[in-house]
Amino acid sequence: MTELRLVDVTMRDGNQSLWGATGLDTAQMLAAAALTEACGFRAIDFTSSSHMAVAVRYFRDNPWERIRRMHAAMPTTPLQFITTGLRFIAWQQADPEFMRLVYRQLQRDGIGRFVLLDPMHEVPAVIDAARLVKQEGEAEVMCALTFTLSNIHTDAFYADFARAVGQSADIDLFYIKDPSGLLSVDRARTLVPAVKAAIGNRPLEIHAHTTIGQGMLSSLEAAKLGVSAIHVGIGPGGDGSSLPEANRMLANLEEAGHTVAIDKAALARLTQYWTRLAAAEGLPPGQPQNFDASFLRHQIAGGVMTTTARQLDELGLSDRLGAVIAETEQVRAELGYPIMVTPFPQMVMSQALFNVIGDRRYAQVSDQVVRYCLGKFGKPTSPIDPQVLAAIMDRPRARELEHEPTFPALADLRRQFGVHLSDEEFLLRAVMPPEQVDAMQAAGRSRAGYTPQAAPMLALLRKLAAQPQARDIVIERPGFRLALHAGAAA
């Protein structure tokens, strides 16, 4: 058996799957950098344009600074950026020259690996994006085969897509990405060999979520079949709707006779750090999941399900959740089986909710569903039901969105925002609300240092500082005294 590698997803996909992408800030990630570097991971699933937006919006952290500092702290482990291709933060497909600048800046700041995920599996879109990445740097490019269950997404479908994309010399490797945890052991036994036969000697990795308890077993089966790397979450950042937990995966791989290139002592130290952080910050750790066959039908991600259940509860309609889930299956089929990966799960389930609580089906339709039907997210893999398409498009809003402005050209955006801006600031201002970027800049450099043990004390101090009457605060313990007097510390 060949030596396997592990890819750590804790900071991006684990954070997104378990903590709504808002669980970790720059300081907390930087505190894990040296520990992560010592482990010897194949790569770190680190960020995306959505995560960059979260850094600005929720933490006032500069996402470019985050990438630079993390790369400096762990220079030998590639930082991975996942993208749908020609989009950056905004929903619209961007001007290719704008995306060229995005890919250039990401590589300048330290991104060493790109995942190109096109939910529609459009070959030209992936190849065009890969070409831009390679023209602007030396990062690896990995093509995603995004797994789902439908009449369309057969082993032959994925093999044909991989074979077509593999005609491009700009694609270095592939991975099977299973965002909903739907890949069974039996399906892995047919899918992995079919894809490997199509891609030749290029590496194939596996990224299987554990949402319904299958990710560990399907990843172990993929290891038997010759994948080069398995994606895992560390400690509390694994399991649940995240990826298989790293320590258990390592033990299972070794039990099966595999050799895994990882420093076990370093992994233990990293696991301890994330465990302490999750406890200190109140972040719920992922838990092993029981198999739930209903997911094979509706394919709704856990976060979207939770949000919809909360919305129904707020409306006093919590008893309609079952009807919404059933409607989700029908809406997905009518819309041509979009893969339930962002933004499509939110789009499909929201439409199902409208259909259930409205006067009639498709009486209310979101702008995103209209844009989907207009082809603004790409060509649906399977044709949209003609009657549903007619019902959606026969409304004034559809005609407005059909003629809405396209993403401006790079030169026009430069004139709009001024040529004096740095590329980093320009790229954020071109796609984000100005007040959010202003607040990020006013906040300055991200806070330095993070210790999980200090988190409760810092939380207490923040609460006290918010009280107008708390002008003087003194904290004492044996061998320690902290005095805060009207904004000054001693």
ZIFEN-V570050 format. One record per residue. PSI is psi in degrees with one decimal (999 if undefined). NEAR is the number of other C-alpha atoms within 12 Angstrom. D_CENTER is the distance of its C-alpha to the mean C-alpha in Angstrom with 1 decimal. Layout:
psi = {PSI | PSI}
near = {NEAR | NEAR}
d_center = {D_CENTER | D_CENTER}
//
This chain:
psi = {138.7 | 158.1 | 129.9 | 154.6 | 161.2 | 144.1 | 126.1 | 123.0 | 5.7 | -44.8 | -25.7 | -70.8 | -37.3 | -45.6 | -40.9 | -44.4 | -38.6 | -29.3 | 23.8 | 22.4 | 1.2 | 12.6 | -26.1 | 135.4 | -179.4 | -44.7 | -40.2 | -37.2 | -43.3 | -34.9 | -21.7 | -5.9 | -53.0 | -38.2 | -40.4 | -44.0 | -36.7 | -18.2 | -32.3 | 36.7 | 152.4 | -35.7 | 168.9 | 118.7 | 96.0 | -46.4 | 174.6 | 173.9 | -33.6 | -41.9 | -34.1 | -40.6 | -39.8 | -39.7 | -41.6 | -49.0 | -44.0 | -29.3 | -9.9 | 30.4 | 140.8 | 113.8 | -27.7 | -42.7 | -40.4 | -46.7 | -46.8 | -47.9 | -37.5 | -40.3 | -39.9 | -34.6 | -21.2 | 70.0 | -17.2 | -5.3 | 117.5 | 133.3 | 130.1 | 138.3 | 126.2 | 135.4 | 152.2 | 7.8 | -103.5 | 47.3 | 142.8 | 105.2 | -57.7 | 155.9 | -26.4 | 149.7 | 128.6 | 162.6 | 129.9 | -34.8 | -31.1 | -45.3 | -31.6 | -42.7 | -39.2 | -51.5 | -35.5 | -46.7 | -39.3 | -42.6 | -35.2 | -40.5 | -13.3 | 4.3 | 125.4 | -4.3 | 134.6 | 135.1 | 123.1 | 112.4 | 106.6 | 111.0 | -24.8 | -4.8 | 49.4 | 115.1 | -49.6 | -36.5 | -42.4 | -44.7 | -40.7 | -42.7 | -41.2 | -39.8 | -43.3 | -43.8 | -49.2 | -31.7 | -20.1 | 6.9 | -164.8 | 18.1 | 153.0 | 150.5 | 123.4 | 128.7 | 132.2 | 131.5 | 97.8 | 113.3 | 139.7 | 171.5 | 120.5 | 173.6 | -17.8 | -39.0 | 72.1 | 172.3 | -40.3 | -37.9 | -49.8 | -40.1 | -42.6 | -41.9 | -47.5 | -41.1 | -41.8 | -45.5 | -35.9 | -9.7 | -18.8 | 129.5 | -8.3 | -6.5 | 118.3 | -34.3 | 172.4 | 159.7 | 147.9 | 115.8 | 117.5 | 81.9 | -22.2 | 2.8 | 35.3 | -12.1 | 116.8 | 166.6 | -45.0 | -42.4 | -35.0 | -36.5 | -25.3 | -36.0 | -47.8 | -49.1 | -36.6 | -42.8 | -43.0 | -37.6 | -31.0 | -28.4 | -3.0 | -131.5 | 9.6 | 144.6 | 152.4 | 129.7 | 168.1 | 133.0 | 89.9 | 116.3 | 157.1 | 27.2 | -39.9 | 28.5 | 9.3 | -18.1 | -39.8 | -48.8 | -40.8 | -34.0 | -40.6 | -39.0 | -40.3 | -34.7 | -41.1 | -31.9 | 2.4 | 19.4 | 156.8 | -23.6 | 151.3 | 135.0 | 134.7 | 157.7 | 152.0 | 125.8 | -121.3 | -13.5 | 4.7 | 172.7 | -169.7 | -134.3 | 7.9 | -151.6 | 167.5 | 142.1 | 136.1 | -45.3 | -41.5 | -39.5 | -43.8 | -45.8 | -42.0 | -38.3 | -43.0 | -35.8 | -32.4 | -0.8 | 7.3 | 150.6 | 128.5 | 127.0 | 89.7 | 145.4 | 107.9 | -39.7 | -42.1 | -39.0 | -37.9 | -41.1 | -40.5 | -41.2 | -41.6 | -40.6 | -50.2 | -32.5 | -44.0 | -40.9 | -47.2 | -41.0 | -42.2 | -35.9 | 0.8 | 32.9 | 119.2 | 126.8 | 151.4 | 145.7 | 143.7 | 138.0 | 145.0 | 153.9 | 134.3 | 101.3 | -23.0 | -27.4 | -27.3 | -22.0 | -55.1 | -27.5 | 34.7 | 124.7 | 151.8 | -41.4 | -40.0 | -39.6 | -44.6 | -44.1 | -44.1 | -41.1 | -39.8 | -41.6 | -43.7 | -39.3 | -40.7 | -29.2 | -0.6 | 26.7 | 32.8 | -22.9 | -6.1 | 3.7 | -43.4 | -40.0 | -37.3 | -41.3 | -44.8 | -40.5 | -32.8 | -41.8 | -43.9 | -41.6 | -43.4 | -43.8 | -42.4 | -29.7 | 8.3 | 27.7 | 54.7 | 141.9 | 136.3 | 67.8 | 144.3 | 131.6 | 8.4 | -34.2 | -44.2 | -40.1 | -48.3 | -44.3 | -33.3 | -40.2 | -38.8 | -39.6 | -46.0 | -42.2 | -35.5 | -42.3 | -8.8 | 178.2 | -34.2 | 161.5 | 136.8 | 21.1 | -36.0 | 130.5 | 133.4 | 157.7 | -35.0 | -38.1 | -40.5 | -44.9 | -38.4 | -46.2 | -26.2 | -6.3 | 14.7 | -10.8 | 7.5 | 174.2 | 123.8 | 142.1 | -37.6 | 146.6 | 143.3 | 142.4 | 124.8 | -40.6 | -39.5 | -43.3 | -42.6 | -41.0 | -35.9 | -41.0 | -16.3 | 62.5 | 148.7 | -37.4 | -34.8 | -39.7 | -33.2 | -45.6 | -27.4 | -30.8 | 17.3 | 154.4 | 141.8 | 171.6 | 128.5 | 156.5 | 154.6 | -44.3 | -38.8 | -39.5 | -38.2 | -43.0 | -37.8 | -43.5 | -10.1 | 136.5 | -9.6 | -16.9 | 145.3 | 158.5 | -39.2 | -49.1 | -41.1 | -45.5 | -36.6 | -44.9 | -27.2 | -20.8 | -1.6 | 156.2 | 135.6 | -34.0 | -29.6 | -41.2 | -39.0 | -44.9 | -38.5 | -45.1 | -37.9 | -29.7 | -21.2 | -160.0 | 143.0 | 149.2 | 146.6 | 133.5 | 141.4 | 133.0 | 119.4 | -35.7 | -24.2 | -9.0 | -45.6 | -39.2 | -43.5 | -38.3 | -40.8 | -43.7 | -38.8 | -40.4 | -42.8 | -40.4 | -24.6 | -9.9 | 121.4 | -32.9 | -8.8 | 75.1 | -33.8 | 123.6 | 128.7 | 126.6 | 123.2 | 143.5 | 165.4 | 120.7 | 8.0 | 135.9 | 127.2 | 123.1 | 125.6 | 121.3 | 106.2 | 47.3 | -11.8 | 148.7 | 145.8 | 999}
near = {16 | 18 | 21 | 35 | 34 | 44 | 46 | 48 | 42 | 48 | 49 | 43 | 44 | 49 | 43 | 37 | 40 | 39 | 30 | 28 | 32 | 30 | 36 | 39 | 37 | 39 | 30 | 34 | 42 | 32 | 29 | 39 | 39 | 26 | 29 | 47 | 33 | 25 | 34 | 30 | 38 | 33 | 40 | 47 | 40 | 45 | 45 | 39 | 36 | 33 | 38 | 41 | 31 | 32 | 37 | 39 | 29 | 25 | 31 | 30 | 36 | 36 | 42 | 39 | 32 | 39 | 41 | 25 | 28 | 37 | 32 | 22 | 24 | 30 | 24 | 23 | 31 | 35 | 44 | 37 | 42 | 40 | 41 | 41 | 47 | 39 | 36 | 35 | 33 | 28 | 27 | 27 | 30 | 31 | 26 | 27 | 28 | 32 | 39 | 31 | 31 | 40 | 44 | 27 | 30 | 40 | 32 | 24 | 28 | 36 | 44 | 40 | 38 | 47 | 42 | 46 | 39 | 41 | 37 | 39 | 37 | 31 | 33 | 23 | 31 | 40 | 34 | 28 | 42 | 44 | 31 | 32 | 41 | 27 | 21 | 25 | 27 | 25 | 34 | 33 | 45 | 45 | 48 | 44 | 47 | 43 | 43 | 40 | 31 | 24 | 15 | 22 | 27 | 23 | 31 | 22 | 28 | 39 | 32 | 25 | 34 | 41 | 28 | 25 | 39 | 35 | 22 | 27 | 20 | 30 | 38 | 34 | 39 | 43 | 42 | 46 | 42 | 41 | 44 | 41 | 48 | 44 | 42 | 33 | 25 | 18 | 25 | 38 | 25 | 23 | 38 | 43 | 27 | 28 | 41 | 36 | 24 | 28 | 32 | 19 | 17 | 29 | 32 | 40 | 39 | 50 | 48 | 50 | 47 | 45 | 41 | 37 | 34 | 39 | 45 | 47 | 36 | 39 | 50 | 42 | 32 | 40 | 40 | 30 | 29 | 31 | 39 | 36 | 41 | 48 | 52 | 47 | 52 | 48 | 41 | 42 | 50 | 47 | 42 | 41 | 47 | 52 | 56 | 50 | 43 | 41 | 36 | 26 | 39 | 36 | 20 | 23 | 33 | 22 | 13 | 17 | 17 | 28 | 23 | 32 | 24 | 32 | 23 | 24 | 16 | 23 | 33 | 23 | 24 | 35 | 31 | 23 | 32 | 42 | 28 | 28 | 34 | 32 | 23 | 24 | 28 | 20 | 27 | 28 | 33 | 34 | 23 | 26 | 24 | 18 | 21 | 20 | 17 | 19 | 29 | 25 | 24 | 37 | 42 | 46 | 42 | 35 | 29 | 33 | 29 | 22 | 22 | 34 | 27 | 19 | 23 | 24 | 15 | 12 | 15 | 13 | 19 | 20 | 18 | 24 | 27 | 21 | 24 | 33 | 35 | 25 | 29 | 41 | 33 | 29 | 36 | 39 | 31 | 31 | 40 | 31 | 35 | 47 | 41 | 41 | 34 | 31 | 27 | 33 | 36 | 30 | 33 | 45 | 45 | 36 | 38 | 41 | 43 | 29 | 27 | 29 | 26 | 16 | 11 | 15 | 24 | 32 | 21 | 26 | 34 | 27 | 26 | 29 | 40 | 34 | 33 | 35 | 37 | 27 | 25 | 27 | 33 | 28 | 25 | 30 | 31 | 23 | 22 | 29 | 20 | 17 | 15 | 26 | 26 | 18 | 24 | 33 | 30 | 20 | 20 | 15 | 22 | 27 | 17 | 16 | 25 | 22 | 13 | 16 | 13 | 15 | 25 | 23 | 20 | 26 | 19 | 16 | 24 | 23 | 15 | 16 | 21 | 18 | 16 | 12 | 17 | 16 | 28 | 28 | 29 | 28 | 40 | 39 | 30 | 33 | 34 | 27 | 18 | 19 | 16 | 25 | 32 | 20 | 22 | 31 | 25 | 15 | 18 | 17 | 21 | 28 | 21 | 17 | 18 | 27 | 25 | 27 | 18 | 17 | 21 | 20 | 17 | 18 | 17 | 15 | 23 | 15 | 15 | 21 | 20 | 13 | 14 | 12 | 12 | 18 | 18 | 20 | 24 | 19 | 20 | 11 | 9 | 7 | 7 | 10 | 13 | 18 | 19 | 19 | 16 | 17 | 16 | 13 | 14 | 14}
d_center = {31.0 | 28.9 | 27.1 | 23.5 | 20.7 | 17.7 | 14.2 | 12.9 | 9.3 | 10.5 | 9.6 | 5.8 | 4.8 | 8.4 | 8.4 | 6.0 | 7.8 | 11.1 | 11.5 | 9.9 | 8.0 | 11.7 | 13.1 | 13.4 | 15.3 | 16.5 | 19.6 | 18.1 | 15.9 | 19.0 | 21.1 | 19.1 | 19.3 | 22.7 | 22.2 | 19.1 | 21.1 | 24.0 | 22.2 | 22.1 | 18.6 | 18.1 | 15.0 | 12.3 | 8.6 | 8.9 | 7.1 | 6.3 | 8.9 | 7.5 | 7.3 | 10.7 | 12.0 | 11.4 | 13.3 | 16.0 | 16.3 | 16.3 | 17.4 | 19.3 | 17.9 | 18.2 | 14.9 | 17.1 | 19.3 | 16.4 | 15.7 | 19.5 | 20.4 | 17.9 | 19.1 | 22.6 | 22.2 | 20.8 | 22.2 | 22.5 | 18.9 | 16.7 | 13.6 | 10.9 | 9.2 | 7.1 | 8.8 | 10.7 | 13.8 | 16.1 | 14.0 | 13.2 | 12.3 | 15.1 | 15.0 | 17.9 | 18.2 | 19.4 | 22.6 | 22.2 | 24.1 | 21.7 | 18.8 | 21.2 | 21.4 | 17.7 | 17.5 | 20.7 | 19.7 | 16.5 | 18.7 | 21.5 | 19.5 | 18.3 | 15.3 | 16.8 | 14.5 | 12.6 | 10.7 | 12.1 | 10.8 | 13.4 | 13.3 | 17.0 | 17.6 | 19.9 | 21.4 | 22.7 | 19.4 | 17.8 | 21.1 | 21.5 | 18.2 | 19.0 | 22.4 | 21.3 | 19.2 | 22.2 | 24.6 | 23.1 | 22.7 | 22.7 | 19.1 | 18.2 | 16.6 | 15.0 | 15.0 | 12.8 | 15.0 | 12.9 | 15.2 | 16.7 | 20.2 | 22.6 | 25.9 | 24.4 | 21.7 | 24.3 | 24.5 | 26.5 | 23.9 | 21.3 | 24.1 | 25.5 | 22.2 | 21.6 | 25.3 | 25.2 | 22.3 | 23.9 | 26.9 | 25.1 | 25.9 | 22.8 | 20.6 | 20.8 | 19.1 | 17.1 | 14.8 | 14.8 | 11.4 | 12.2 | 9.4 | 12.4 | 14.5 | 17.3 | 18.5 | 21.9 | 24.1 | 26.5 | 24.1 | 22.7 | 26.4 | 26.7 | 23.4 | 22.9 | 26.5 | 26.3 | 23.3 | 25.0 | 28.2 | 26.6 | 24.9 | 27.9 | 27.6 | 24.1 | 21.8 | 19.5 | 16.7 | 15.4 | 12.0 | 13.2 | 12.0 | 15.1 | 14.9 | 18.5 | 19.7 | 19.6 | 16.8 | 19.3 | 22.1 | 20.5 | 19.1 | 22.7 | 24.2 | 22.1 | 23.4 | 26.9 | 26.3 | 25.4 | 21.7 | 21.4 | 18.5 | 16.6 | 13.1 | 13.7 | 13.0 | 15.9 | 18.3 | 17.0 | 13.3 | 14.1 | 15.5 | 15.2 | 12.2 | 10.5 | 11.9 | 15.7 | 17.2 | 18.3 | 21.9 | 22.7 | 21.1 | 23.3 | 26.3 | 25.9 | 25.5 | 28.6 | 30.5 | 30.0 | 31.5 | 28.6 | 28.5 | 25.3 | 25.1 | 24.0 | 26.0 | 26.5 | 28.0 | 25.2 | 22.7 | 24.9 | 25.0 | 21.2 | 20.9 | 23.7 | 21.9 | 18.8 | 21.1 | 23.3 | 20.5 | 19.2 | 22.8 | 23.7 | 20.9 | 21.2 | 17.6 | 18.1 | 17.6 | 16.2 | 19.3 | 20.3 | 20.3 | 23.2 | 23.2 | 23.0 | 24.3 | 23.6 | 19.9 | 21.2 | 22.7 | 20.4 | 16.9 | 15.6 | 12.5 | 13.8 | 12.3 | 13.8 | 16.9 | 17.5 | 17.3 | 19.7 | 22.0 | 22.2 | 23.1 | 25.7 | 27.1 | 27.6 | 29.4 | 31.6 | 30.3 | 28.6 | 30.9 | 29.3 | 25.9 | 27.2 | 28.4 | 25.0 | 23.3 | 26.1 | 25.8 | 22.1 | 23.3 | 25.9 | 23.9 | 21.3 | 24.4 | 26.1 | 23.2 | 23.2 | 20.7 | 17.3 | 14.6 | 12.9 | 9.3 | 8.2 | 10.8 | 13.3 | 13.3 | 14.0 | 16.5 | 18.3 | 18.7 | 19.9 | 22.4 | 23.5 | 24.1 | 26.2 | 28.1 | 29.0 | 30.2 | 31.6 | 35.1 | 34.1 | 31.1 | 29.3 | 31.6 | 28.6 | 25.8 | 22.9 | 22.7 | 19.3 | 21.0 | 23.9 | 21.9 | 20.4 | 24.0 | 25.1 | 22.8 | 20.9 | 17.6 | 19.5 | 22.1 | 21.4 | 21.8 | 24.7 | 27.0 | 26.6 | 29.5 | 32.4 | 33.5 | 30.2 | 29.6 | 33.0 | 32.5 | 29.3 | 30.8 | 34.2 | 33.5 | 34.0 | 30.4 | 29.4 | 32.1 | 30.9 | 27.3 | 28.7 | 30.3 | 27.9 | 27.5 | 25.3 | 23.1 | 25.8 | 26.9 | 26.1 | 29.8 | 30.0 | 27.1 | 28.8 | 32.0 | 30.5 | 28.8 | 31.4 | 31.7 | 32.1 | 28.4 | 26.5 | 23.8 | 21.2 | 22.6 | 23.4 | 19.9 | 18.6 | 21.8 | 21.5 | 18.4 | 18.5 | 21.3 | 24.0 | 24.6 | 21.1 | 21.6 | 25.1 | 24.2 | 21.8 | 24.7 | 27.2 | 25.4 | 25.9 | 24.5 | 22.0 | 23.9 | 25.2 | 25.1 | 23.7 | 25.5 | 24.4 | 28.1 | 28.7 | 26.0 | 28.5 | 31.2 | 29.0 | 28.0 | 31.7 | 32.7 | 30.2 | 31.8 | 35.2 | 34.7 | 33.8 | 37.2 | 39.9 | 42.6 | 40.8 | 42.6 | 43.4 | 41.4 | 42.6 | 40.8 | 43.0 | 42.9 | 45.1 | 44.8 | 42.4 | 42.9 | 40.6 | 42.2 | 40.5 | 43.1 | 42.2 | 39.2 | 40.7 | 39.9 | 42.5}
//
